[in-house]
Amino acid sequence: MSQLSQQQHSVWTEHLQNQHKSGLTRKAYCEANKLNYHQFGYWKKKASSNEASSNKSKPSMPSGSQSKFVSVNLSAPVSADLTLSLPNGIVLSGINESNHTLAASMMDKLI
């Protein structure tokens, strides 16, 4: 990589990190910093592809996405019974930890 390419890479890497930290959209960050939006996109894509190729063994999420799962800690075990209402009108009620295997078997037969 030439010295100019290394300098450009460093400058754009810094901009990408700053934009991420800022919470601004790419467009707003580019406008605020007088950057070409299309060049910003080019460098973001280039950085993502470089990161993906260096982390091939690690599974990664698509760029810009975040997990929608949230960890939940229960202070006590849930002991409420579950009721399932099937589209054909059959209702299974009283399902809990002690009989969930039976309920699953019944569901297999009913569906």
trRosetta pair geometry for C-beta under 8 A, 3 or more apart (Angstrom, degrees):
i j d omega theta_ij theta_ji phi_ij phi_ji
1 5 4.6 -124 -175 93 90 127
1 6 5.3 114 123 -61 116 85
1 9 7.3 -9 180 -12 147 145
2 5 4.6 97 55 7 79 103
2 6 7.0 -140 96 -6 42 86
3 6 5.6 -53 -149 36 33 113
3 7 6.4 35 152 -20 65 104
4 7 5.7 -54 -150 35 32 112
4 8 6.3 31 153 -17 65 105
5 8 5.7 -53 -145 38 32 111
5 9 6.1 35 154 -22 65 107
6 9 5.6 -53 -146 36 29 114
6 10 6.4 31 154 -20 63 106
7 10 5.8 -55 -149 35 30 111
7 11 6.3 29 154 -18 65 107
8 11 5.8 -55 -146 37 31 110
8 12 6.1 20 160 -10 67 111
9 12 6.2 -62 -143 43 25 103
9 13 6.0 29 157 -23 64 110
10 13 5.7 -54 -142 35 26 112
10 14 6.4 27 157 -19 61 106
11 14 5.9 -59 -156 35 28 111
11 15 6.6 26 149 -17 64 106
12 15 5.4 -50 -146 37 38 113
12 16 6.2 42 154 -22 68 102
12 39 7.9 -117 -110 148 123 95
12 40 7.7 -179 -145 -121 99 52
12 43 3.9 -112 179 -161 140 154
12 47 7.4 -155 124 -49 107 121
13 16 5.7 -51 -148 34 31 113
13 17 6.5 29 154 -16 63 106
13 43 7.8 -127 -58 170 47 119
13 47 6.5 142 -104 -105 77 131
14 17 5.9 -56 -149 38 30 109
14 18 6.2 30 154 -18 65 110
15 18 5.6 -57 -143 40 30 111
15 19 6.2 32 158 -22 66 105
15 29 7.7 132 180 149 89 123
15 33 6.9 171 -134 119 109 163
15 35 6.6 111 -157 -91 148 160
15 40 6.9 -109 130 -122 132 95
15 43 7.4 55 70 96 118 149
16 19 5.9 -52 -147 33 27 110
16 20 6.5 28 154 -18 61 107
16 40 7.9 155 -83 -162 76 82
16 43 6.5 -137 -56 121 118 108
16 44 5.8 154 -116 -97 116 76
16 47 5.8 -2 -88 13 177 168
17 20 5.8 -57 -151 36 31 112
17 21 6.3 26 154 -14 66 109
18 21 5.8 -57 -145 41 31 109
18 22 6.0 37 156 -30 66 109
18 29 7.5 147 109 -157 90 128
19 22 5.6 -54 -145 29 29 116
19 24 6.3 -89 -153 67 72 95
19 26 6.3 41 -178 -109 145 59
19 29 4.1 51 -120 -160 100 172
19 40 7.6 96 -52 -164 161 126
22 29 6.0 132 66 -100 148 111
24 28 4.2 -127 -176 91 108 114
24 29 4.3 140 96 -60 125 85
24 32 6.8 -63 -158 9 170 140
25 28 4.6 89 51 10 83 102
25 29 6.8 -151 87 -6 40 87
26 29 5.8 -59 -148 38 28 110
26 30 6.2 28 156 -19 65 108
26 37 6.8 100 134 -147 100 88
26 40 5.9 160 -173 123 106 135
26 41 7.0 74 167 -73 152 79
26 44 7.3 -52 -117 -42 135 157
27 30 5.8 -57 -148 36 28 110
27 31 6.4 26 155 -17 64 107
27 37 5.9 11 -112 -118 66 129
28 31 5.8 -55 -147 38 31 110
28 32 6.2 29 156 -18 65 110
29 32 5.8 -58 -145 39 29 110
29 33 6.1 -2 164 7 66 115
29 35 7.4 -12 122 38 78 127
29 40 7.6 147 91 -148 107 156
30 33 6.4 -74 -139 54 24 90
30 34 7.8 -85 169 94 56 2
30 35 4.2 -102 -141 71 74 93
30 36 7.0 -70 -162 92 123 11
30 37 4.5 130 112 -85 173 70
30 40 5.2 -112 -86 -18 118 154
31 34 7.6 24 -171 -73 27 38
35 39 6.7 -121 171 71 90 110
35 40 5.4 83 131 -59 126 115
36 39 4.0 67 81 11 109 111
36 40 6.7 -178 90 -15 55 83
37 40 5.5 -54 -152 33 32 116
37 41 6.6 33 151 -18 65 104
38 41 5.6 -49 -150 35 35 114
38 42 6.5 41 149 -24 64 102
39 42 5.4 -49 -149 32 36 116
39 43 6.4 29 155 -13 67 105
40 43 6.1 -60 -150 40 29 105
40 44 6.2 31 152 -22 65 108
41 44 5.6 -53 -143 35 31 113
41 45 6.3 30 158 -17 65 106
42 45 6.0 -60 -153 37 26 108
42 46 6.2 25 151 -19 64 110
43 46 5.4 -51 -141 39 34 115
43 47 6.1 36 157 -21 66 104
44 47 5.9 -54 -146 37 28 109
44 48 6.3 29 153 -19 63 108
44 63 7.3 121 158 -180 104 151
45 48 5.7 -55 -147 37 31 112
45 49 6.3 26 157 -16 66 107
46 49 6.0 -56 -145 38 28 106
46 50 6.4 28 154 -18 63 107
47 50 5.8 -55 -147 37 30 111
47 51 6.2 30 154 -19 65 108
48 51 5.7 -56 -146 38 29 110
48 52 6.2 29 154 -20 65 108
48 63 5.0 -40 -117 -72 143 136
49 52 5.6 -50 -142 37 32 113
49 53 6.3 29 158 -17 64 106
50 53 6.0 -58 -147 38 28 106
50 54 6.4 17 157 -10 64 111
51 54 6.0 -64 -146 43 29 104
51 55 6.0 -3 163 8 67 117
51 60 7.8 123 125 -117 104 164
52 55 6.3 -74 -137 54 25 91
52 56 7.3 65 158 -81 60 61
52 60 6.3 -122 -111 41 82 152
53 56 6.5 2 -157 -54 34 98
55 58 4.3 -46 176 43 102 113
55 60 6.3 84 105 -51 130 126
61 65 5.0 -126 156 79 113 107
61 66 7.5 90 133 -98 158 21
61 67 7.1 -114 -89 -57 154 76
62 65 4.7 60 69 2 87 127
74 77 6.8 91 115 -98 135 27
74 78 6.4 -84 -151 -37 158 90
79 96 6.9 23 -167 -148 57 129
79 97 7.9 -62 -122 4 61 113
80 96 7.7 -169 102 -106 29 101
81 93 6.7 60 140 173 124 73
81 94 4.9 -36 -162 -128 141 35
81 95 6.2 120 -171 51 77 43
81 96 5.2 -65 -108 -58 68 101
82 93 7.8 -156 104 -144 42 48
82 95 4.1 -48 66 73 96 102
82 96 6.8 157 9 -75 84 49
82 103 7.9 78 77 -171 113 171
83 91 6.5 -1 -176 -176 101 99
83 92 6.9 171 -155 90 52 52
83 93 4.1 -1 -113 -111 96 83
83 94 7.5 49 -85 -12 77 42
83 95 7.1 164 -78 18 29 97
84 91 7.1 167 86 -156 50 51
84 92 4.5 4 53 55 98 100
84 93 7.7 -160 27 -73 55 47
84 95 6.7 28 -10 -2 102 145
84 103 7.5 125 9 -177 132 120
84 107 7.3 -15 103 -93 163 115
85 90 7.8 164 -155 89 46 45
85 91 5.0 -13 -106 -107 71 85
86 89 7.0 -30 80 41 82 23
86 90 4.6 5 43 61 123 88
86 91 7.3 -151 15 -76 76 37
86 92 7.5 59 -25 -4 103 94
86 110 6.5 -120 -67 136 170 131
86 111 7.5 -144 -138 -85 134 80
88 110 7.7 -157 50 169 133 100
90 110 5.9 -123 81 -163 163 140
92 95 6.1 47 134 -44 105 117
92 103 5.9 124 160 -144 141 100
92 106 6.4 140 -109 104 139 136
92 107 7.2 -75 -11 -71 161 85
94 99 7.4 11 125 61 88 144
95 99 6.3 -123 -137 88 54 97
95 100 6.0 79 -179 -99 97 66
95 103 4.3 46 -119 -84 117 162
96 99 6.1 58 52 33 68 87
96 100 6.9 -103 99 -48 24 86
97 100 6.2 -27 -132 -14 25 116
99 102 4.7 -44 -172 40 83 119
99 103 5.9 89 128 -26 85 97
100 103 5.3 -53 -145 38 38 115
100 104 6.3 42 155 -23 68 101
101 104 5.8 -51 -149 33 31 111
101 105 6.5 32 151 -18 63 105
102 105 5.6 -55 -151 36 32 112
102 106 6.4 33 151 -18 65 105
103 106 5.6 -54 -148 37 32 112
103 107 6.4 38 151 -24 65 103
104 107 5.6 -50 -149 31 33 114
104 108 6.7 38 151 -22 63 101
105 108 5.8 -50 -154 30 33 114
105 109 6.8 27 151 -14 63 105
106 109 5.8 -59 -152 38 35 108
106 110 6.1 25 155 -16 70 113
107 110 5.8 -63 -141 42 30 106
107 111 5.9 20 167 -18 68 113
108 111 6.6 -59 -137 35 21 102
